[in-house]
Amino acid sequence: MTVSLPMATEILPAEDGEAEGCIQCQRGSKLVLFVTGKCHWGCDYCPLSDNRRESPDMFANERRCSSWADVIEEGHAMRATGTGITGGDPMLDMEKSLEAVHQLKAAFGKEHHIHLYTSIPFQVDRAADFGAAGLDEIRFHLLDGTLTKYLPVIQACADAGIHVGIELPCEPDKEEQLFALLDTLHDSPVEFLNLNELEITVGNQENMDVRGFNLSGGITAAAEGSAELALRLKDAAQDMNFHLKFCSSHYKDAGQLRARFRRRGQANLRPYEILSDDDTILFGSIPTQLEDASEDVAELMEELGVAEGWIRYNAEYQRIELPLSLAEELADVVNVPVHLIEVHPTHDRLEVGMVHLNAHR
């Protein structure tokens, strides 16, 4: 049995003053470039998975990359209009992050929008290097919740032509600190404040329990009280000279991620594949040994009257792949197993479902 859950998958209209990086993320058109897992800060709400924590490896979206060529290939595969550079903390491998900006701009052009996250109030003279390379936007995560030690580098980034923002989780027990932050941002070079709904995940659940946070209820990872506080802060910031955006846990997962999956799927569908309502890829398959593959494929093409490319043998999985509509027709008349296959539209095409279309097992 398949159960479909209601998902907020629509692309929301941009708010007045919203950061360009957010606008492109919502469209699903931003490549997510994880440059390093290095991070020294140990934030108790960090949701980073164990396989990436402190890892030196790069990931472009879900793809592990060993070269810049791999990163660029993934960008082309999803028709990326921009890139978000993240980690760990990208500025703990500053030269690699700077090289990422150079590589992406060289491959995709000056209009390719790049934003970068960091918690580090790095040396002010390095801001000019990133500005010259073409970094469009930088988002600071304030480790102590205040601007004080970040102001010099924030000003340097603004002077280098980089749009500057602050991005923080909206922690329900930091209400006083967050309201105080609004006042300091009002008279600073910061152009936007993004508040993300605090999430309780496998990686941080123990820490969240210690702080007394509970799930807000329903099918969500959101911490109770986070959204309510963010909306009060947004209301308080209406007349200030920066834009405050609230990004819910539900929308970040069900909206932005799904939009990126949909975009990549649409760009890479094989002729015999379709995109499902859940933004996964569906096709039919018939298990076939390698030694029988050529003969079986030729027979199917002749019997079904389909062109080359609409039926393909997958040697890795030892199966013939074909349109789901044809597989459903064949299921009632052939003496071999026929399946519906469901995969994610990612580089590794993770298989997430198999349905038997006939009685064979």
Buried (B, 14 or more C-beta within 10 A) or exposed (E): EEEEEEBBBEEBEBBEEBBBBBBBBBBBBBBBBBBBBBBEEEBEBBBBEEEBEEBEEBBBBBBBBEEBEBBBBBBEBBBBBBBBBBBBBBBBBBEBBBBBBBBBBBBBEEEBBBBBBBBBBBEBEBBBBBBEBBBBBBBBBBEEBEBEEBBBBBBBBBEBBBBBBBBBBBBBEBBEBBBEBBEEBEEBBBBBBBBBBBBBBEBBBEBBEEBEBEBBEEEBBBBBBBBEBBBBBBEBBEEBEBBBBBBBBBBBBBBBBBBBBBBBBBEBBEBBBBBBEBBBBBBBBBEBEEEEBEEBBEEBBEEBEBEEEBBBBBEEEBBBBBBBEBBBBBBEEBEEBBBBBBBBBBBEEEEEBEEEBBEBE
